[in-house]
Amino acid sequence: MPKQALESLTESMFYLLMALTQGERCGTEITAFAAEITAGRVKIGPATLYTLLGKFEKEGLIAETSVLGFCPRRPAGKGA
């Protein structure tokens, strides 16, 4: 049986979502948050970051709020 998307929560997923509970953030702010809160133990690379952002957006967990080279994201349903 194939593994379902988002079936289990990885550390990268957890810290990415945790970063967005603080408000809108772009990719570099998300990765900096994860590194800061874990004292550098968790480093989210760009491929992981944007893969996860795409999956979370597809599942309706987050929404992109801007597309002008700086793309803050927010939890879905938290205003526009």
PDB file as gemmi writes it, atoms N, CA and C in Angstrom:
CRYST1    1.000    1.000    1.000  90.00  90.00  90.00 P 1                      
ATOM      1  N   MET A   1       0.846  -1.180   0.000  1.00  0.00           N  
ATOM      2  CA  MET A   1       0.000   0.000   0.000  1.00  0.00           C  
ATOM      3  C   MET A   1       0.894   1.246   0.000  1.00  0.00           C  
ATOM      4  N   PRO A   2       0.654   2.209  -0.900  1.00  0.00           N  
ATOM      5  CA  PRO A   2       1.487   3.404  -0.949  1.00  0.00           C  
ATOM      6  C   PRO A   2       1.274   4.281   0.283  1.00  0.00           C  
ATOM      7  N   LYS A   3       2.340   4.950   0.691  1.00  0.00           N  
ATOM      8  CA  LYS A   3       2.278   5.847   1.842  1.00  0.00           C  
ATOM      9  C   LYS A   3       1.466   7.088   1.473  1.00  0.00           C  
ATOM     10  N   GLN A   4       0.567   7.475   2.350  1.00  0.00           N  
ATOM     11  CA  GLN A   4      -0.272   8.642   2.102  1.00  0.00           C  
ATOM     12  C   GLN A   4       0.510   9.913   2.435  1.00  0.00           C  
ATOM     13  N   ALA A   5       0.268  10.966   1.653  1.00  0.00           N  
ATOM     14  CA  ALA A   5       0.927  12.243   1.901  1.00  0.00           C  
ATOM     15  C   ALA A   5       0.536  12.765   3.272  1.00  0.00           C  
ATOM     16  N   LEU A   6       1.503  13.287   3.981  1.00  0.00           N  
ATOM     17  CA  LEU A   6       1.301  13.897   5.294  1.00  0.00           C  
ATOM     18  C   LEU A   6       0.777  12.912   6.341  1.00  0.00           C  
ATOM     19  N   GLU A   7       1.052  11.635   6.142  1.00  0.00           N  
ATOM     20  CA  GLU A   7       0.605  10.618   7.089  1.00  0.00           C  
ATOM     21  C   GLU A   7       1.318  10.742   8.430  1.00  0.00           C  
ATOM     22  N   SER A   8       2.589  11.071   8.391  1.00  0.00           N  
ATOM     23  CA  SER A   8       3.347  11.252   9.627  1.00  0.00           C  
ATOM     24  C   SER A   8       4.025  12.618   9.600  1.00  0.00           C  
ATOM     25  N   LEU A   9       4.232  13.174  10.775  1.00  0.00           N  
ATOM     26  CA  LEU A   9       4.808  14.508  10.894  1.00  0.00           C  
ATOM     27  C   LEU A   9       6.307  14.399  11.159  1.00  0.00           C  
ATOM     28  N   THR A  10       7.103  14.909  10.231  1.00  0.00           N  
ATOM     29  CA  THR A  10       8.545  14.918  10.412  1.00  0.00           C  
ATOM     30  C   THR A  10       8.934  16.171  11.198  1.00  0.00           C  
ATOM     31  N   GLU A  11      10.185  16.218  11.649  1.00  0.00           N  
ATOM     32  CA  GLU A  11      10.647  17.415  12.355  1.00  0.00           C  
ATOM     33  C   GLU A  11      10.578  18.645  11.455  1.00  0.00           C  
ATOM     34  N   SER A  12      10.965  18.481  10.206  1.00  0.00           N  
ATOM     35  CA  SER A  12      10.910  19.619   9.283  1.00  0.00           C  
ATOM     36  C   SER A  12       9.483  20.133   9.140  1.00  0.00           C  
ATOM     37  N   MET A  13       8.530  19.216   9.010  1.00  0.00           N  
ATOM     38  CA  MET A  13       7.120  19.612   8.913  1.00  0.00           C  
ATOM     39  C   MET A  13       6.685  20.351  10.170  1.00  0.00           C  
ATOM     40  N   PHE A  14       7.045  19.798  11.318  1.00  0.00           N  
ATOM     41  CA  PHE A  14       6.645  20.393  12.595  1.00  0.00           C  
ATOM     42  C   PHE A  14       7.155  21.824  12.722  1.00  0.00           C  
ATOM     43  N   TYR A  15       8.451  22.032  12.482  1.00  0.00           N  
ATOM     44  CA  TYR A  15       9.017  23.371  12.652  1.00  0.00           C  
ATOM     45  C   TYR A  15       8.534  24.342  11.584  1.00  0.00           C  
ATOM     46  N   LEU A  16       8.269  23.853  10.386  1.00  0.00           N  
ATOM     47  CA  LEU A  16       7.705  24.712   9.350  1.00  0.00           C  
ATOM     48  C   LEU A  16       6.318  25.218   9.786  1.00  0.00           C  
ATOM     49  N   LEU A  17       5.473  24.308  10.226  1.00  0.00           N  
ATOM     50  CA  LEU A  17       4.130  24.713  10.671  1.00  0.00           C  
ATOM     51  C   LEU A  17       4.200  25.588  11.919  1.00  0.00           C  
ATOM     52  N   MET A  18       5.130  25.264  12.810  1.00  0.00           N  
ATOM     53  CA  MET A  18       5.294  26.064  14.023  1.00  0.00           C  
ATOM     54  C   MET A  18       5.702  27.494  13.672  1.00  0.00           C  
ATOM     55  N   ALA A  19       6.568  27.642  12.673  1.00  0.00           N  
ATOM     56  CA  ALA A  19       6.987  28.975  12.231  1.00  0.00           C  
ATOM     57  C   ALA A  19       5.793  29.782  11.753  1.00  0.00           C  
ATOM     58  N   LEU A  20       4.860  29.129  11.065  1.00  0.00           N  
ATOM     59  CA  LEU A  20       3.705  29.848  10.515  1.00  0.00           C  
ATOM     60  C   LEU A  20       2.667  30.203  11.571  1.00  0.00           C  
ATOM     61  N   THR A  21       2.741  29.590  12.746  1.00  0.00           N  
ATOM     62  CA  THR A  21       1.810  29.986  13.806  1.00  0.00           C  
ATOM     63  C   THR A  21       2.165  31.367  14.345  1.00  0.00           C  
ATOM     64  N   GLN A  22       3.378  31.809  14.068  1.00  0.00           N  
ATOM     65  CA  GLN A  22       3.838  33.123  14.518  1.00  0.00           C  
ATOM     66  C   GLN A  22       3.416  34.244  13.566  1.00  0.00           C  
ATOM     67  N   GLY A  23       2.846  33.896  12.419  1.00  0.00           N  
ATOM     68  CA  GLY A  23       2.420  34.894  11.433  1.00  0.00           C  
ATOM     69  C   GLY A  23       2.980  34.563  10.058  1.00  0.00           C  
ATOM     70  N   GLU A  24       2.740  35.455   9.109  1.00  0.00           N  
ATOM     71  CA  GLU A  24       3.212  35.252   7.741  1.00  0.00           C  
ATOM     72  C   GLU A  24       4.731  35.257   7.708  1.00  0.00           C  
ATOM     73  N   ARG A  25       5.286  34.337   6.935  1.00  0.00           N  
ATOM     74  CA  ARG A  25       6.745  34.247   6.802  1.00  0.00           C  
ATOM     75  C   ARG A  25       7.097  33.782   5.400  1.00  0.00           C  
ATOM     76  N   CYS A  26       8.252  34.237   4.918  1.00  0.00           N  
ATOM     77  CA  CYS A  26       8.773  33.733   3.650  1.00  0.00           C  
ATOM     78  C   CYS A  26       9.672  32.541   3.948  1.00  0.00           C  
ATOM     79  N   GLY A  27      10.163  31.899   2.911  1.00  0.00           N  
ATOM     80  CA  GLY A  27      10.980  30.706   3.063  1.00  0.00           C  
ATOM     81  C   GLY A  27      12.213  30.898   3.923  1.00  0.00           C  
ATOM     82  N   THR A  28      12.943  31.983   3.712  1.00  0.00           N  
ATOM     83  CA  THR A  28      14.148  32.207   4.510  1.00  0.00           C  
ATOM     84  C   THR A  28      13.814  32.447   5.974  1.00  0.00           C  
ATOM     85  N   GLU A  29      12.698  33.083   6.252  1.00  0.00           N  
ATOM     86  CA  GLU A  29      12.283  33.295   7.642  1.00  0.00           C  
ATOM     87  C   GLU A  29      11.890  31.975   8.304  1.00  0.00           C  
ATOM     88  N   ILE A  30      11.272  31.089   7.537  1.00  0.00           N  
ATOM     89  CA  ILE A  30      10.888  29.775   8.065  1.00  0.00           C  
ATOM     90  C   ILE A  30      12.127  28.960   8.411  1.00  0.00           C  
ATOM     91  N   THR A  31      13.102  28.928   7.501  1.00  0.00           N  
ATOM     92  CA  THR A  31      14.312  28.149   7.765  1.00  0.00           C  
ATOM     93  C   THR A  31      15.111  28.747   8.922  1.00  0.00           C  
ATOM     94  N   ALA A  32      15.158  30.067   9.007  1.00  0.00           N  
ATOM     95  CA  ALA A  32      15.869  30.720  10.110  1.00  0.00           C  
ATOM     96  C   ALA A  32      15.183  30.409  11.444  1.00  0.00           C  
ATOM     97  N   PHE A  33      13.854  30.400  11.450  1.00  0.00           N  
ATOM     98  CA  PHE A  33      13.104  30.085  12.665  1.00  0.00           C  
ATOM     99  C   PHE A  33      13.440  28.678  13.141  1.00  0.00           C  
ATOM    100  N   ALA A  34      13.419  27.712  12.235  1.00  0.00           N  
ATOM    101  CA  ALA A  34      13.704  26.319  12.602  1.00  0.00           C  
ATOM    102  C   ALA A  34      15.119  26.182  13.145  1.00  0.00           C  
ATOM    103  N   ALA A  35      16.073  26.818  12.503  1.00  0.00           N  
ATOM    104  CA  ALA A  35      17.460  26.743  12.966  1.00  0.00           C  
ATOM    105  C   ALA A  35      17.616  27.411  14.333  1.00  0.00           C  
ATOM    106  N   GLU A  36      16.956  28.547  14.512  1.00  0.00           N  
ATOM    107  CA  GLU A  36      17.065  29.282  15.778  1.00  0.00           C  
ATOM    108  C   GLU A  36      16.443  28.513  16.942  1.00  0.00           C  
ATOM    109  N   ILE A  37      15.235  28.025  16.745  1.00  0.00           N  
ATOM    110  CA  ILE A  37      14.512  27.363  17.838  1.00  0.00           C  
ATOM    111  C   ILE A  37      15.147  26.027  18.227  1.00  0.00           C  
ATOM    112  N   THR A  38      15.886  25.417  17.296  1.00  0.00           N  
ATOM    113  CA  THR A  38      16.539  24.132  17.585  1.00  0.00           C  
ATOM    114  C   THR A  38      18.041  24.294  17.804  1.00  0.00           C  
ATOM    115  N   ALA A  39      18.504  25.517  17.954  1.00  0.00           N  
ATOM    116  CA  ALA A  39      19.930  25.809  18.138  1.00  0.00           C  
ATOM    117  C   ALA A  39      20.768  25.196  17.004  1.00  0.00           C  
ATOM    118  N   GLY A  40      20.243  25.255  15.794  1.00  0.00           N  
ATOM    119  CA  GLY A  40      20.960  24.778  14.615  1.00  0.00           C  
ATOM    120  C   GLY A  40      20.852  23.290  14.337  1.00  0.00           C  
ATOM    121  N   ARG A  41      20.138  22.555  15.184  1.00  0.00           N  
ATOM    122  CA  ARG A  41      20.019  21.102  15.001  1.00  0.00           C  
ATOM    123  C   ARG A  41      19.182  20.751  13.780  1.00  0.00           C  
ATOM    124  N   VAL A  42      18.095  21.506  13.544  1.00  0.00           N  
ATOM    125  CA  VAL A  42      17.231  21.248  12.386  1.00  0.00           C  
ATOM    126  C   VAL A  42      17.495  22.319  11.336  1.00  0.00           C  
ATOM    127  N   LYS A  43      17.933  21.864  10.173  1.00  0.00           N  
ATOM    128  CA  LYS A  43      18.171  22.758   9.041  1.00  0.00           C  
ATOM    129  C   LYS A  43      17.275  22.298   7.910  1.00  0.00           C  
ATOM    130  N   ILE A  44      16.379  23.176   7.495  1.00  0.00           N  
ATOM    131  CA  ILE A  44      15.458  22.851   6.406  1.00  0.00           C  
ATOM    132  C   ILE A  44      16.038  23.436   5.117  1.00  0.00           C  
ATOM    133  N   GLY A  45      16.440  22.564   4.217  1.00  0.00           N  
ATOM    134  CA  GLY A  45      17.004  23.007   2.943  1.00  0.00           C  
ATOM    135  C   GLY A  45      15.904  23.475   2.001  1.00  0.00           C  
ATOM    136  N   PRO A  46      16.288  24.187   0.943  1.00  0.00           N  
ATOM    137  CA  PRO A  46      15.298  24.732   0.021  1.00  0.00           C  
ATOM    138  C   PRO A  46      14.424  23.678  -0.655  1.00  0.00           C  
ATOM    139  N   ALA A  47      14.995  22.545  -1.023  1.00  0.00           N  
ATOM    140  CA  ALA A  47      14.187  21.507  -1.686  1.00  0.00           C  
ATOM    141  C   ALA A  47      13.132  20.961  -0.733  1.00  0.00           C  
ATOM    142  N   THR A  48      13.526  20.685   0.502  1.00  0.00           N  
ATOM    143  CA  THR A  48      12.575  20.202   1.509  1.00  0.00           C  
ATOM    144  C   THR A  48      11.531  21.264   1.799  1.00  0.00           C  
ATOM    145  N   LEU A  49      11.977  22.494   1.995  1.00  0.00           N  
ATOM    146  CA  LEU A  49      11.075  23.593   2.335  1.00  0.00           C  
ATOM    147  C   LEU A  49       9.972  23.759   1.286  1.00  0.00           C  
ATOM    148  N   TYR A  50      10.373  23.897   0.028  1.00  0.00           N  
ATOM    149  CA  TYR A  50       9.370  24.190  -0.998  1.00  0.00           C  
ATOM    150  C   TYR A  50       8.534  22.972  -1.364  1.00  0.00           C  
ATOM    151  N   THR A  51       9.077  21.781  -1.176  1.00  0.00           N  
ATOM    152  CA  THR A  51       8.259  20.569  -1.343  1.00  0.00           C  
ATOM    153  C   THR A  51       7.175  20.536  -0.278  1.00  0.00           C  
ATOM    154  N   LEU A  52       7.556  20.781   0.975  1.00  0.00           N  
ATOM    155  CA  LEU A  52       6.579  20.770   2.072  1.00  0.00           C  
ATOM    156  C   LEU A  52       5.561  21.897   1.924  1.00  0.00           C  
ATOM    157  N   LEU A  53       6.016  23.085   1.552  1.00  0.00           N  
ATOM    158  CA  LEU A  53       5.071  24.197   1.371  1.00  0.00           C  
ATOM    159  C   LEU A  53       4.033  23.844   0.305  1.00  0.00           C  
ATOM    160  N   GLY A  54       4.485  23.231  -0.785  1.00  0.00           N  
ATOM    161  CA  GLY A  54       3.562  22.818  -1.846  1.00  0.00           C  
ATOM    162  C   GLY A  54       2.557  21.791  -1.356  1.00  0.00           C  
ATOM    163  N   LYS A  55       3.031  20.800  -0.584  1.00  0.00           N  
ATOM    164  CA  LYS A  55       2.128  19.774  -0.047  1.00  0.00           C  
ATOM    165  C   LYS A  55       1.121  20.378   0.927  1.00  0.00           C  
ATOM    166  N   PHE A  56       1.599  21.239   1.818  1.00  0.00           N  
ATOM    167  CA  PHE A  56       0.700  21.862   2.799  1.00  0.00           C  
ATOM    168  C   PHE A  56      -0.334  22.747   2.110  1.00  0.00           C  
ATOM    169  N   GLU A  57       0.104  23.455   1.076  1.00  0.00           N  
ATOM    170  CA  GLU A  57      -0.841  24.310   0.340  1.00  0.00           C  
ATOM    171  C   GLU A  57      -1.879  23.451  -0.379  1.00  0.00           C  
ATOM    172  N   LYS A  58      -1.430  22.368  -1.006  1.00  0.00           N  
ATOM    173  CA  LYS A  58      -2.344  21.465  -1.719  1.00  0.00           C  
ATOM    174  C   LYS A  58      -3.385  20.873  -0.765  1.00  0.00           C  
ATOM    175  N   GLU A  59      -2.963  20.573   0.467  1.00  0.00           N  
ATOM    176  CA  GLU A  59      -3.871  19.992   1.468  1.00  0.00           C  
ATOM    177  C   GLU A  59      -4.737  21.052   2.149  1.00  0.00           C  
ATOM    178  N   GLY A  60      -4.520  22.330   1.834  1.00  0.00           N  
ATOM    179  CA  GLY A  60      -5.320  23.397   2.424  1.00  0.00           C  
ATOM    180  C   GLY A  60      -4.888  23.795   3.827  1.00  0.00           C  
ATOM    181  N   LEU A  61      -3.679  23.409   4.219  1.00  0.00           N  
ATOM    182  CA  LEU A  61      -3.191  23.752   5.555  1.00  0.00           C  
ATOM    183  C   LEU A  61      -2.604  25.147   5.623  1.00  0.00           C  
ATOM    184  N   ILE A  62      -2.076  25.627   4.492  1.00  0.00           N  
ATOM    185  CA  ILE A  62      -1.513  26.976   4.419  1.00  0.00           C  
ATOM    186  C   ILE A  62      -1.966  27.628   3.121  1.00  0.00           C  
ATOM    187  N   ALA A  63      -1.750  28.933   3.032  1.00  0.00           N  
ATOM    188  CA  ALA A  63      -2.088  29.659   1.808  1.00  0.00           C  
ATOM    189  C   ALA A  63      -0.996  30.680   1.522  1.00  0.00           C  
ATOM    190  N   GLU A  64      -0.648  30.815   0.260  1.00  0.00           N  
ATOM    191  CA  GLU A  64       0.312  31.828  -0.157  1.00  0.00           C  
ATOM    192  C   GLU A  64      -0.386  33.173  -0.118  1.00  0.00           C  
ATOM    193  N   THR A  65       0.312  34.207   0.374  1.00  0.00           N  
ATOM    194  CA  THR A  65      -0.329  35.511   0.499  1.00  0.00           C  
ATOM    195  C   THR A  65       0.247  36.568  -0.433  1.00  0.00           C  
ATOM    196  N   SER A  66       1.390  36.271  -1.082  1.00  0.00           N  
ATOM    197  CA  SER A  66       2.014  37.236  -1.977  1.00  0.00           C  
ATOM    198  C   SER A  66       2.877  36.494  -2.994  1.00  0.00           C  
ATOM    199  N   VAL A  67       3.026  37.088  -4.182  1.00  0.00           N  
ATOM    200  CA  VAL A  67       3.838  36.446  -5.211  1.00  0.00           C  
ATOM    201  C   VAL A  67       4.775  37.470  -5.859  1.00  0.00           C  
ATOM    202  N   LEU A  68       5.309  38.375  -5.106  1.00  0.00           N  
ATOM    203  CA  LEU A  68       6.170  39.411  -5.662  1.00  0.00           C  
ATOM    204  C   LEU A  68       7.631  39.186  -5.289  1.00  0.00           C  
ATOM    205  N   GLY A  69       8.089  37.951  -5.429  1.00  0.00           N  
ATOM    206  CA  GLY A  69       9.464  37.636  -5.084  1.00  0.00           C  
ATOM    207  C   GLY A  69       9.630  37.372  -3.599  1.00  0.00           C  
ATOM    208  N   PHE A  70       8.686  37.811  -2.821  1.00  0.00           N  
ATOM    209  CA  PHE A  70       8.656  37.596  -1.381  1.00  0.00           C  
ATOM    210  C   PHE A  70       7.306  36.988  -1.094  1.00  0.00           C  
ATOM    211  N   CYS A  71       7.274  35.727  -0.747  1.00  0.00           N  
ATOM    212  CA  CYS A  71       6.008  34.997  -0.644  1.00  0.00           C  
ATOM    213  C   CYS A  71       5.680  34.590   0.780  1.00  0.00           C  
ATOM    214  N   PRO A  72       5.179  35.511   1.597  1.00  0.00           N  
ATOM    215  CA  PRO A  72       4.780  35.090   2.928  1.00  0.00           C  
ATOM    216  C   PRO A  72       3.670  34.060   2.846  1.00  0.00           C  
ATOM    217  N   ARG A  73       3.656  33.172   3.804  1.00  0.00           N  
ATOM    218  CA  ARG A  73       2.589  32.181   3.876  1.00  0.00           C  
ATOM    219  C   ARG A  73       1.985  32.268   5.248  1.00  0.00           C  
ATOM    220  N   ARG A  74       0.744  31.858   5.353  1.00  0.00           N  
ATOM    221  CA  ARG A  74       0.033  31.892   6.613  1.00  0.00           C  
ATOM    222  C   ARG A  74      -0.787  30.620   6.739  1.00  0.00           C  
ATOM    223  N   PRO A  75      -1.173  30.279   7.964  1.00  0.00           N  
ATOM    224  CA  PRO A  75      -2.085  29.132   8.101  1.00  0.00           C  
ATOM    225  C   PRO A  75      -3.376  29.424   7.339  1.00  0.00           C  
ATOM    226  N   ALA A  76      -3.952  28.431   6.702  1.00  0.00           N  
ATOM    227  CA  ALA A  76      -5.199  28.614   5.966  1.00  0.00           C  
ATOM    228  C   ALA A  76      -6.286  29.061   6.926  1.00  0.00           C  
ATOM    229  N   GLY A  77      -7.161  29.947   6.436  1.00  0.00           N  
ATOM    230  CA  GLY A  77      -8.288  30.406   7.240  1.00  0.00           C  
ATOM    231  C   GLY A  77      -7.949  31.521   8.202  1.00  0.00           C  
ATOM    232  N   LYS A  78      -6.768  32.113   8.129  1.00  0.00           N  
ATOM    233  CA  LYS A  78      -6.369  33.178   9.046  1.00  0.00           C  
ATOM    234  C   LYS A  78      -6.461  34.557   8.387  1.00  0.00           C  
ATOM    235  N   GLY A  79      -7.472  34.801   7.592  1.00  0.00           N  
ATOM    236  CA  GLY A  79      -7.633  36.109   6.956  1.00  0.00           C  
ATOM    237  C   GLY A  79      -6.846  36.209   5.671  1.00  0.00           C  
ATOM    238  N   ALA A  80      -7.063  37.289   4.962  1.00  0.00           N  
ATOM    239  CA  ALA A  80      -6.374  37.458   3.690  1.00  0.00           C  
ATOM    240  C   ALA A  80      -5.425  38.610   3.727  1.00  0.00           C  
TER     241      ALA A  80                                                      
END                                                                             
